[in-house]
Amino acid sequence: MIPDPDKRIYFAEKFQNFDVAIDTIVNILRDRLQLENLRRRMPHDHPAFNKATSLLE
């Protein structure tokens, strides 16, 4: 696992493993704005899009 949260999010997004990126943002960084920005960048038909949406509500 990558210890640096920003690098972890970068590589998770690069390989479209959005669940790892979401978990890192929610549990480690606790940054709502970054989660909103990630949600805008991910494809709307990806299953993680719904997870991000439910966490933002």
mmJSON file of the N, C-alpha and C atoms, coordinates in Angstrom:
{"data_MODEL":{"atom_site":{
"group_PDB":["ATOM","ATOM","ATOM","ATOM","ATOM","ATOM","ATOM","ATOM","ATOM","ATOM","ATOM","ATOM","ATOM","ATOM","ATOM","ATOM","ATOM","ATOM","ATOM","ATOM","ATOM","ATOM","ATOM","ATOM","ATOM","ATOM","ATOM","ATOM","ATOM","ATOM","ATOM","ATOM","ATOM","ATOM","ATOM","ATOM","ATOM","ATOM","ATOM","ATOM","ATOM","ATOM","ATOM","ATOM","ATOM","ATOM","ATOM","ATOM","ATOM","ATOM","ATOM","ATOM","ATOM","ATOM","ATOM","ATOM","ATOM","ATOM","ATOM","ATOM","ATOM","ATOM","ATOM","ATOM","ATOM","ATOM","ATOM","ATOM","ATOM","ATOM","ATOM","ATOM","ATOM","ATOM","ATOM","ATOM","ATOM","ATOM","ATOM","ATOM","ATOM","ATOM","ATOM","ATOM","ATOM","ATOM","ATOM","ATOM","ATOM","ATOM","ATOM","ATOM","ATOM","ATOM","ATOM","ATOM","ATOM","ATOM","ATOM","ATOM","ATOM","ATOM","ATOM","ATOM","ATOM","ATOM","ATOM","ATOM","ATOM","ATOM","ATOM","ATOM","ATOM","ATOM","ATOM","ATOM","ATOM","ATOM","ATOM","ATOM","ATOM","ATOM","ATOM","ATOM","ATOM","ATOM","ATOM","ATOM","ATOM","ATOM","ATOM","ATOM","ATOM","ATOM","ATOM","ATOM","ATOM","ATOM","ATOM","ATOM","ATOM","ATOM","ATOM","ATOM","ATOM","ATOM","ATOM","ATOM","ATOM","ATOM","ATOM","ATOM","ATOM","ATOM","ATOM","ATOM","ATOM","ATOM","ATOM","ATOM","ATOM","ATOM","ATOM","ATOM","ATOM","ATOM","ATOM","ATOM","ATOM","ATOM","ATOM"],
"id":[1,2,3,4,5,6,7,8,9,10,11,12,13,14,15,16,17,18,19,20,21,22,23,24,25,26,27,28,29,30,31,32,33,34,35,36,37,38,39,40,41,42,43,44,45,46,47,48,49,50,51,52,53,54,55,56,57,58,59,60,61,62,63,64,65,66,67,68,69,70,71,72,73,74,75,76,77,78,79,80,81,82,83,84,85,86,87,88,89,90,91,92,93,94,95,96,97,98,99,100,101,102,103,104,105,106,107,108,109,110,111,112,113,114,115,116,117,118,119,120,121,122,123,124,125,126,127,128,129,130,131,132,133,134,135,136,137,138,139,140,141,142,143,144,145,146,147,148,149,150,151,152,153,154,155,156,157,158,159,160,161,162,163,164,165,166,167,168,169,170,171],
"type_symbol":["N","C","C","N","C","C","N","C","C","N","C","C","N","C","C","N","C","C","N","C","C","N","C","C","N","C","C","N","C","C","N","C","C","N","C","C","N","C","C","N","C","C","N","C","C","N","C","C","N","C","C","N","C","C","N","C","C","N","C","C","N","C","C","N","C","C","N","C","C","N","C","C","N","C","C","N","C","C","N","C","C","N","C","C","N","C","C","N","C","C","N","C","C","N","C","C","N","C","C","N","C","C","N","C","C","N","C","C","N","C","C","N","C","C","N","C","C","N","C","C","N","C","C","N","C","C","N","C","C","N","C","C","N","C","C","N","C","C","N","C","C","N","C","C","N","C","C","N","C","C","N","C","C","N","C","C","N","C","C","N","C","C","N","C","C","N","C","C","N","C","C"],
"label_atom_id":["N","CA","C","N","CA","C","N","CA","C","N","CA","C","N","CA","C","N","CA","C","N","CA","C","N","CA","C","N","CA","C","N","CA","C","N","CA","C","N","CA","C","N","CA","C","N","CA","C","N","CA","C","N","CA","C","N","CA","C","N","CA","C","N","CA","C","N","CA","C","N","CA","C","N","CA","C","N","CA","C","N","CA","C","N","CA","C","N","CA","C","N","CA","C","N","CA","C","N","CA","C","N","CA","C","N","CA","C","N","CA","C","N","CA","C","N","CA","C","N","CA","C","N","CA","C","N","CA","C","N","CA","C","N","CA","C","N","CA","C","N","CA","C","N","CA","C","N","CA","C","N","CA","C","N","CA","C","N","CA","C","N","CA","C","N","CA","C","N","CA","C","N","CA","C","N","CA","C","N","CA","C","N","CA","C","N","CA","C","N","CA","C","N","CA","C","N","CA","C"],
"label_alt_id":[null,null,null,null,null,null,null,null,null,null,null,null,null,null,null,null,null,null,null,null,null,null,null,null,null,null,null,null,null,null,null,null,null,null,null,null,null,null,null,null,null,null,null,null,null,null,null,null,null,null,null,null,null,null,null,null,null,null,null,null,null,null,null,null,null,null,null,null,null,null,null,null,null,null,null,null,null,null,null,null,null,null,null,null,null,null,null,null,null,null,null,null,null,null,null,null,null,null,null,null,null,null,null,null,null,null,null,null,null,null,null,null,null,null,null,null,null,null,null,null,null,null,null,null,null,null,null,null,null,null,null,null,null,null,null,null,null,null,null,null,null,null,null,null,null,null,null,null,null,null,null,null,null,null,null,null,null,null,null,null,null,null,null,null,null,null,null,null,null,null,null],
"label_comp_id":["MET","MET","MET","ILE","ILE","ILE","PRO","PRO","PRO","ASP","ASP","ASP","PRO","PRO","PRO","ASP","ASP","ASP","LYS","LYS","LYS","ARG","ARG","ARG","ILE","ILE","ILE","TYR","TYR","TYR","PHE","PHE","PHE","ALA","ALA","ALA","GLU","GLU","GLU","LYS","LYS","LYS","PHE","PHE","PHE","GLN","GLN","GLN","ASN","ASN","ASN","PHE","PHE","PHE","ASP","ASP","ASP","VAL","VAL","VAL","ALA","ALA","ALA","ILE","ILE","ILE","ASP","ASP","ASP","THR","THR","THR","ILE","ILE","ILE","VAL","VAL","VAL","ASN","ASN","ASN","ILE","ILE","ILE","LEU","LEU","LEU","ARG","ARG","ARG","ASP","ASP","ASP","ARG","ARG","ARG","LEU","LEU","LEU","GLN","GLN","GLN","LEU","LEU","LEU","GLU","GLU","GLU","ASN","ASN","ASN","LEU","LEU","LEU","ARG","ARG","ARG","ARG","ARG","ARG","ARG","ARG","ARG","MET","MET","MET","PRO","PRO","PRO","HIS","HIS","HIS","ASP","ASP","ASP","HIS","HIS","HIS","PRO","PRO","PRO","ALA","ALA","ALA","PHE","PHE","PHE","ASN","ASN","ASN","LYS","LYS","LYS","ALA","ALA","ALA","THR","THR","THR","SER","SER","SER","LEU","LEU","LEU","LEU","LEU","LEU","GLU","GLU","GLU"],
"label_asym_id":["A","A","A","A","A","A","A","A","A","A","A","A","A","A","A","A","A","A","A","A","A","A","A","A","A","A","A","A","A","A","A","A","A","A","A","A","A","A","A","A","A","A","A","A","A","A","A","A","A","A","A","A","A","A","A","A","A","A","A","A","A","A","A","A","A","A","A","A","A","A","A","A","A","A","A","A","A","A","A","A","A","A","A","A","A","A","A","A","A","A","A","A","A","A","A","A","A","A","A","A","A","A","A","A","A","A","A","A","A","A","A","A","A","A","A","A","A","A","A","A","A","A","A","A","A","A","A","A","A","A","A","A","A","A","A","A","A","A","A","A","A","A","A","A","A","A","A","A","A","A","A","A","A","A","A","A","A","A","A","A","A","A","A","A","A","A","A","A","A","A","A"],
"label_entity_id":["1","1","1","1","1","1","1","1","1","1","1","1","1","1","1","1","1","1","1","1","1","1","1","1","1","1","1","1","1","1","1","1","1","1","1","1","1","1","1","1","1","1","1","1","1","1","1","1","1","1","1","1","1","1","1","1","1","1","1","1","1","1","1","1","1","1","1","1","1","1","1","1","1","1","1","1","1","1","1","1","1","1","1","1","1","1","1","1","1","1","1","1","1","1","1","1","1","1","1","1","1","1","1","1","1","1","1","1","1","1","1","1","1","1","1","1","1","1","1","1","1","1","1","1","1","1","1","1","1","1","1","1","1","1","1","1","1","1","1","1","1","1","1","1","1","1","1","1","1","1","1","1","1","1","1","1","1","1","1","1","1","1","1","1","1","1","1","1","1","1","1"],
"label_seq_id":[1,1,1,2,2,2,3,3,3,4,4,4,5,5,5,6,6,6,7,7,7,8,8,8,9,9,9,10,10,10,11,11,11,12,12,12,13,13,13,14,14,14,15,15,15,16,16,16,17,17,17,18,18,18,19,19,19,20,20,20,21,21,21,22,22,22,23,23,23,24,24,24,25,25,25,26,26,26,27,27,27,28,28,28,29,29,29,30,30,30,31,31,31,32,32,32,33,33,33,34,34,34,35,35,35,36,36,36,37,37,37,38,38,38,39,39,39,40,40,40,41,41,41,42,42,42,43,43,43,44,44,44,45,45,45,46,46,46,47,47,47,48,48,48,49,49,49,50,50,50,51,51,51,52,52,52,53,53,53,54,54,54,55,55,55,56,56,56,57,57,57],
"pdbx_PDB_ins_code":[null,null,null,null,null,null,null,null,null,null,null,null,null,null,null,null,null,null,null,null,null,null,null,null,null,null,null,null,null,null,null,null,null,null,null,null,null,null,null,null,null,null,null,null,null,null,null,null,null,null,null,null,null,null,null,null,null,null,null,null,null,null,null,null,null,null,null,null,null,null,null,null,null,null,null,null,null,null,null,null,null,null,null,null,null,null,null,null,null,null,null,null,null,null,null,null,null,null,null,null,null,null,null,null,null,null,null,null,null,null,null,null,null,null,null,null,null,null,null,null,null,null,null,null,null,null,null,null,null,null,null,null,null,null,null,null,null,null,null,null,null,null,null,null,null,null,null,null,null,null,null,null,null,null,null,null,null,null,null,null,null,null,null,null,null,null,null,null,null,null,null],
"Cartn_x":[0.844,0.0,0.889,0.415,1.156,0.868,1.904,1.67,1.2,1.609,1.226,-0.198,-1.131,-2.534,-2.736,-2.006,-2.18,-1.723,-0.614,-0.142,-1.098,-1.646,-2.595,-3.826,-4.327,-5.492,-5.145,-3.96,-3.533,-3.507,-2.843,-2.732,-4.065,-4.871,-6.186,-7.044,-6.969,-7.741,-7.165,-5.852,-5.204,-5.619,-5.728,-6.11,-7.602,-8.37,-9.823,-10.274,-9.517,-9.909,-10.457,-11.643,-12.202,-12.582,-12.837,-13.164,-12.008,-10.781,-9.604,-9.474,-9.693,-9.608,-10.668,-11.877,-12.958,-12.642,-12.208,-11.878,-10.749,-9.759,-8.647,-9.124,-9.948,-10.444,-11.334,-12.207,-13.174,-12.509,-11.686,-11.156,-9.854,-9.023,-7.726,-7.731,-8.125,-8.08,-9.307,-10.451,-11.722,-11.972,-11.92,-12.021,-13.215,-14.285,-15.511,-15.322,-14.6,-14.384,-13.601,-12.615,-11.843,-12.703,-13.613,-14.532,-15.487,-15.959,-16.823,-16.079,-14.824,-14.031,-13.761,-13.482,-13.275,-14.543,-15.672,-16.956,-17.208,-16.817,-16.99,-16.108,-14.936,-13.989,-14.288,-15.012,-15.242,-16.437,-16.422,-17.545,-18.842,-19.929,-21.21,-21.787,-21.321,-21.835,-20.986,-19.956,-19.102,-19.832,-19.762,-20.453,-19.986,-18.739,-18.227,-18.852,-19.399,-20.07,-21.236,-21.998,-23.127,-22.645,-21.524,-20.958,-20.547,-19.884,-19.465,-20.678,-21.705,-22.92,-23.586,-23.673,-24.318,-23.498,-22.181,-21.35,-21.457,-21.749,-21.867,-23.228,-24.203,-25.541,-25.634],
"Cartn_y":[-1.179,0.0,1.241,2.262,3.514,4.36,4.744,5.468,6.92,7.579,8.975,9.023,9.664,9.671,10.311,11.383,12.041,11.149,10.451,9.517,8.337,7.889,6.771,7.151,8.364,8.835,8.967,9.502,9.675,8.338,7.342,6.051,5.303,5.443,4.803,5.372,6.677,7.304,6.932,6.853,6.507,5.113,4.166,2.805,2.548,3.609,3.593,2.686,2.699,1.998,3.063,3.55,4.692,4.369,3.105,2.737,3.049,2.79,3.1,4.611,5.348,6.804,7.363,6.853,7.317,6.996,5.768,5.385,6.234,6.543,7.377,8.784,9.344,10.704,10.75,9.776,9.79,9.467,8.421,7.94,8.603,9.014,9.575,11.098,11.627,13.076,13.79,13.134,13.721,15.084,15.06,16.286,16.18,16.855,16.785,17.386,18.481,19.139,18.237,17.537,16.629,15.457,14.998,13.932,14.426,15.651,16.228,16.347,16.769,16.899,15.541,14.535,13.186,12.684,12.932,12.49,13.126,14.384,15.054,14.435,13.942,13.383,11.934,11.21,9.793,9.618,8.526,8.265,8.048,8.579,8.5,7.091,6.212,4.844,3.903,4.424,3.602,3.364,2.139,1.85,2.729,3.167,4.008,5.403,5.807,7.105,7.156,6.075,6.019,6.034,5.377,5.376,6.788,7.494,8.866,9.767,9.571,10.372,10.14,8.889,8.599,9.132,9.142,9.688,11.209,11.844,13.3,13.777,12.894,13.304,13.396],
"Cartn_z":[0.0,0.0,0.0,-0.624,-0.739,0.506,1.265,2.517,2.33,1.262,1.034,0.471,1.18,0.727,-0.647,-0.937,-2.233,-3.381,-3.185,-4.216,-4.349,-3.228,-3.261,-4.073,-3.868,-4.618,-6.098,-6.381,-7.774,-8.513,-7.916,-8.593,-8.626,-7.605,-7.611,-8.733,-8.912,-9.985,-11.356,-11.448,-12.713,-13.187,-12.24,-12.591,-12.39,-12.218,-12.051,-10.913,-9.839,-8.618,-7.662,-7.991,-7.283,-5.843,-5.527,-4.147,-3.201,-3.637,-2.817,-2.648,-3.718,-3.643,-2.696,-2.78,-1.905,-0.449,-0.181,1.197,1.763,0.948,1.402,1.73,0.874,1.109,2.345,2.494,3.596,4.933,4.965,6.241,6.675,5.734,6.11,6.012,4.864,4.674,5.231,5.187,5.648,4.995,3.67,2.887,1.937,2.283,1.489,0.095,0.012,-1.273,-2.227,-1.72,-2.565,-3.046,-2.198,-2.606,-3.693,-3.567,-4.603,-5.93,-5.872,-7.101,-7.738,-6.924,-7.451,-8.127,-7.507,-8.068,-9.43,-9.596,-10.891,-11.972,-11.573,-12.551,-12.926,-12.093,-12.396,-13.334,-14.115,-15.029,-14.249,-14.785,-14.081,-14.037,-14.904,-14.886,-14.028,-13.39,-12.52,-11.19,-10.645,-9.373,-8.21,-8.236,-7.156,-7.176,-8.309,-8.399,-7.415,-7.333,-6.399,-4.952,-4.683,-3.332,-2.933,-3.834,-3.551,-3.339,-4.152,-4.018,-2.67,-2.248,-0.962,0.206,0.088,1.164,1.249,0.132,0.13,0.635,0.701,1.148,2.641],
"occupancy":[1.0,1.0,1.0,1.0,1.0,1.0,1.0,1.0,1.0,1.0,1.0,1.0,1.0,1.0,1.0,1.0,1.0,1.0,1.0,1.0,1.0,1.0,1.0,1.0,1.0,1.0,1.0,1.0,1.0,1.0,1.0,1.0,1.0,1.0,1.0,1.0,1.0,1.0,1.0,1.0,1.0,1.0,1.0,1.0,1.0,1.0,1.0,1.0,1.0,1.0,1.0,1.0,1.0,1.0,1.0,1.0,1.0,1.0,1.0,1.0,1.0,1.0,1.0,1.0,1.0,1.0,1.0,1.0,1.0,1.0,1.0,1.0,1.0,1.0,1.0,1.0,1.0,1.0,1.0,1.0,1.0,1.0,1.0,1.0,1.0,1.0,1.0,1.0,1.0,1.0,1.0,1.0,1.0,1.0,1.0,1.0,1.0,1.0,1.0,1.0,1.0,1.0,1.0,1.0,1.0,1.0,1.0,1.0,1.0,1.0,1.0,1.0,1.0,1.0,1.0,1.0,1.0,1.0,1.0,1.0,1.0,1.0,1.0,1.0,1.0,1.0,1.0,1.0,1.0,1.0,1.0,1.0,1.0,1.0,1.0,1.0,1.0,1.0,1.0,1.0,1.0,1.0,1.0,1.0,1.0,1.0,1.0,1.0,1.0,1.0,1.0,1.0,1.0,1.0,1.0,1.0,1.0,1.0,1.0,1.0,1.0,1.0,1.0,1.0,1.0,1.0,1.0,1.0,1.0,1.0,1.0],
"B_iso_or_equiv":[0.0,0.0,0.0,0.0,0.0,0.0,0.0,0.0,0.0,0.0,0.0,0.0,0.0,0.0,0.0,0.0,0.0,0.0,0.0,0.0,0.0,0.0,0.0,0.0,0.0,0.0,0.0,0.0,0.0,0.0,0.0,0.0,0.0,0.0,0.0,0.0,0.0,0.0,0.0,0.0,0.0,0.0,0.0,0.0,0.0,0.0,0.0,0.0,0.0,0.0,0.0,0.0,0.0,0.0,0.0,0.0,0.0,0.0,0.0,0.0,0.0,0.0,0.0,0.0,0.0,0.0,0.0,0.0,0.0,0.0,0.0,0.0,0.0,0.0,0.0,0.0,0.0,0.0,0.0,0.0,0.0,0.0,0.0,0.0,0.0,0.0,0.0,0.0,0.0,0.0,0.0,0.0,0.0,0.0,0.0,0.0,0.0,0.0,0.0,0.0,0.0,0.0,0.0,0.0,0.0,0.0,0.0,0.0,0.0,0.0,0.0,0.0,0.0,0.0,0.0,0.0,0.0,0.0,0.0,0.0,0.0,0.0,0.0,0.0,0.0,0.0,0.0,0.0,0.0,0.0,0.0,0.0,0.0,0.0,0.0,0.0,0.0,0.0,0.0,0.0,0.0,0.0,0.0,0.0,0.0,0.0,0.0,0.0,0.0,0.0,0.0,0.0,0.0,0.0,0.0,0.0,0.0,0.0,0.0,0.0,0.0,0.0,0.0,0.0,0.0,0.0,0.0,0.0,0.0,0.0,0.0],
"pdbx_formal_charge":[null,null,null,null,null,null,null,null,null,null,null,null,null,null,null,null,null,null,null,null,null,null,null,null,null,null,null,null,null,null,null,null,null,null,null,null,null,null,null,null,null,null,null,null,null,null,null,null,null,null,null,null,null,null,null,null,null,null,null,null,null,null,null,null,null,null,null,null,null,null,null,null,null,null,null,null,null,null,null,null,null,null,null,null,null,null,null,null,null,null,null,null,null,null,null,null,null,null,null,null,null,null,null,null,null,null,null,null,null,null,null,null,null,null,null,null,null,null,null,null,null,null,null,null,null,null,null,null,null,null,null,null,null,null,null,null,null,null,null,null,null,null,null,null,null,null,null,null,null,null,null,null,null,null,null,null,null,null,null,null,null,null,null,null,null,null,null,null,null,null,null],
"auth_seq_id":[1,1,1,2,2,2,3,3,3,4,4,4,5,5,5,6,6,6,7,7,7,8,8,8,9,9,9,10,10,10,11,11,11,12,12,12,13,13,13,14,14,14,15,15,15,16,16,16,17,17,17,18,18,18,19,19,19,20,20,20,21,21,21,22,22,22,23,23,23,24,24,24,25,25,25,26,26,26,27,27,27,28,28,28,29,29,29,30,30,30,31,31,31,32,32,32,33,33,33,34,34,34,35,35,35,36,36,36,37,37,37,38,38,38,39,39,39,40,40,40,41,41,41,42,42,42,43,43,43,44,44,44,45,45,45,46,46,46,47,47,47,48,48,48,49,49,49,50,50,50,51,51,51,52,52,52,53,53,53,54,54,54,55,55,55,56,56,56,57,57,57],
"auth_comp_id":["MET","MET","MET","ILE","ILE","ILE","PRO","PRO","PRO","ASP","ASP","ASP","PRO","PRO","PRO","ASP","ASP","ASP","LYS","LYS","LYS","ARG","ARG","ARG","ILE","ILE","ILE","TYR","TYR","TYR","PHE","PHE","PHE","ALA","ALA","ALA","GLU","GLU","GLU","LYS","LYS","LYS","PHE","PHE","PHE","GLN","GLN","GLN","ASN","ASN","ASN","PHE","PHE","PHE","ASP","ASP","ASP","VAL","VAL","VAL","ALA","ALA","ALA","ILE","ILE","ILE","ASP","ASP","ASP","THR","THR","THR","ILE","ILE","ILE","VAL","VAL","VAL","ASN","ASN","ASN","ILE","ILE","ILE","LEU","LEU","LEU","ARG","ARG","ARG","ASP","ASP","ASP","ARG","ARG","ARG","LEU","LEU","LEU","GLN","GLN","GLN","LEU","LEU","LEU","GLU","GLU","GLU","ASN","ASN","ASN","LEU","LEU","LEU","ARG","ARG","ARG","ARG","ARG","ARG","ARG","ARG","ARG","MET","MET","MET","PRO","PRO","PRO","HIS","HIS","HIS","ASP","ASP","ASP","HIS","HIS","HIS","PRO","PRO","PRO","ALA","ALA","ALA","PHE","PHE","PHE","ASN","ASN","ASN","LYS","LYS","LYS","ALA","ALA","ALA","THR","THR","THR","SER","SER","SER","LEU","LEU","LEU","LEU","LEU","LEU","GLU","GLU","GLU"],
"auth_asym_id":["A","A","A","A","A","A","A","A","A","A","A","A","A","A","A","A","A","A","A","A","A","A","A","A","A","A","A","A","A","A","A","A","A","A","A","A","A","A","A","A","A","A","A","A","A","A","A","A","A","A","A","A","A","A","A","A","A","A","A","A","A","A","A","A","A","A","A","A","A","A","A","A","A","A","A","A","A","A","A","A","A","A","A","A","A","A","A","A","A","A","A","A","A","A","A","A","A","A","A","A","A","A","A","A","A","A","A","A","A","A","A","A","A","A","A","A","A","A","A","A","A","A","A","A","A","A","A","A","A","A","A","A","A","A","A","A","A","A","A","A","A","A","A","A","A","A","A","A","A","A","A","A","A","A","A","A","A","A","A","A","A","A","A","A","A","A","A","A","A","A","A"],
"auth_atom_id":["N","CA","C","N","CA","C","N","CA","C","N","CA","C","N","CA","C","N","CA","C","N","CA","C","N","CA","C","N","CA","C","N","CA","C","N","CA","C","N","CA","C","N","CA","C","N","CA","C","N","CA","C","N","CA","C","N","CA","C","N","CA","C","N","CA","C","N","CA","C","N","CA","C","N","CA","C","N","CA","C","N","CA","C","N","CA","C","N","CA","C","N","CA","C","N","CA","C","N","CA","C","N","CA","C","N","CA","C","N","CA","C","N","CA","C","N","CA","C","N","CA","C","N","CA","C","N","CA","C","N","CA","C","N","CA","C","N","CA","C","N","CA","C","N","CA","C","N","CA","C","N","CA","C","N","CA","C","N","CA","C","N","CA","C","N","CA","C","N","CA","C","N","CA","C","N","CA","C","N","CA","C","N","CA","C","N","CA","C","N","CA","C","N","CA","C","N","CA","C"],
"pdbx_PDB_model_num":[1,1,1,1,1,1,1,1,1,1,1,1,1,1,1,1,1,1,1,1,1,1,1,1,1,1,1,1,1,1,1,1,1,1,1,1,1,1,1,1,1,1,1,1,1,1,1,1,1,1,1,1,1,1,1,1,1,1,1,1,1,1,1,1,1,1,1,1,1,1,1,1,1,1,1,1,1,1,1,1,1,1,1,1,1,1,1,1,1,1,1,1,1,1,1,1,1,1,1,1,1,1,1,1,1,1,1,1,1,1,1,1,1,1,1,1,1,1,1,1,1,1,1,1,1,1,1,1,1,1,1,1,1,1,1,1,1,1,1,1,1,1,1,1,1,1,1,1,1,1,1,1,1,1,1,1,1,1,1,1,1,1,1,1,1,1,1,1,1,1,1]
}}}
